[in-house]
């Protein structure tokens, strides 16, 4: 777990954009593993426009991974999303096809299987068969370094007001997937406006936002129980109409 978090923090820090706590040590201990990070005085109030601009810069940064630089989606190690294992094996394809392959095999299908819910599985099978249509407005997708679990608890600012993000579930993916946790992130329009100055909004952005929320709602269903099942069904119905 901590190896994946440490790798993510280091990858984000290498972009020289947002403030990322430095990893001082990460490794095994007698009864598990540990990570030691730089201590920062943090506050919850964040300049949303500055956050959006810096997230856009992070997404647009040249990948530090040779696989991502070659157009593949994934990460050099697996990690977790909450306590759920998150596989990051590299896509064999690139571009839109590679992203659909990665998202299907490493994100959507594993979460659906964990639900053991035949209704969700049937909807998901239908969705997977038509995923191409959700990306028909894009000629290409370049791998962007994503925080991967961007909700309010992981977004802060330092004493000087610089936005700081931590506790990542990093991988190289479609930049729009970063907003999958937007329903509990507190983002304002100022954040999106600043972000889209650098990373233009695509025509099917809103529809794909449902797809990326679905991954996290499925994870919440698997972690916290049936209270999230209705959200999953609603999104699946919308995505398969």
Phi, psi and omega in degrees: 000308184289335176296318178293319179294317179298317179297321179294315178300317181293321179295317179294319179299324182295340179284345179055048181241268178290162176281122182238129177298135180290143176272119180271325178195143172212136180171181182285150169232177189302325183246021179157237181211164180212159174224135175244127183237159173305137177276129177232140170280113186245152174229155185278338180287129185229137172287107188294324179293318178294321177300313180298317180295319182286325174296319178299319179295321178296316180294329182272354183295149176295128182299141175276346178271134179294326179294315178294321178298331177275001174101006182268156182251135180151205178202162185285351175209160174282165176210205179228155172242104198067232176258006180276127176303137180236111182279137183235029180302140188293142174293148176274339178258170176238178177066203182301317181298318180294320179294316178300319177299311181297312185294322178293308189284325188252349182237293189292305185300316179298320179293320179298316179300321182295334181291332185052038184246114185294328179291312178298319180299317180296316177298316183295321177301318179294317179298313182299326181291343182235021181300327180309322183295334179284351182240018185293344180271358184246129176277334184203157171227125177262138179299129176243143176286120181252144169296314171094343181213055192271086175240173190302326180294344181252008182240123182217186169219156180278178183301329180272005176093001181287128177301138183227133176237148184211183180050058186276165169231061194293151168192168175265117184212193175289127185307324182296337180295342178301334186268012181296337177256018184299335181294345175225036181248343179072024179294143176253171178298329179299323178295311181296320180300314180294320180298314187284351170296322182269318181244097186302146179283130180271157184304322183262021181306312184295321180291319178292334176301326177295320179298316183285330172293324181304316180305314183285327175293320176299318178296320177294322175300315181290330181274320193242353172105188194294350177300340180258359183296318180300319177299319180296314180297316179302314180294318179296320178298315181296319183285343182250010176290000000 
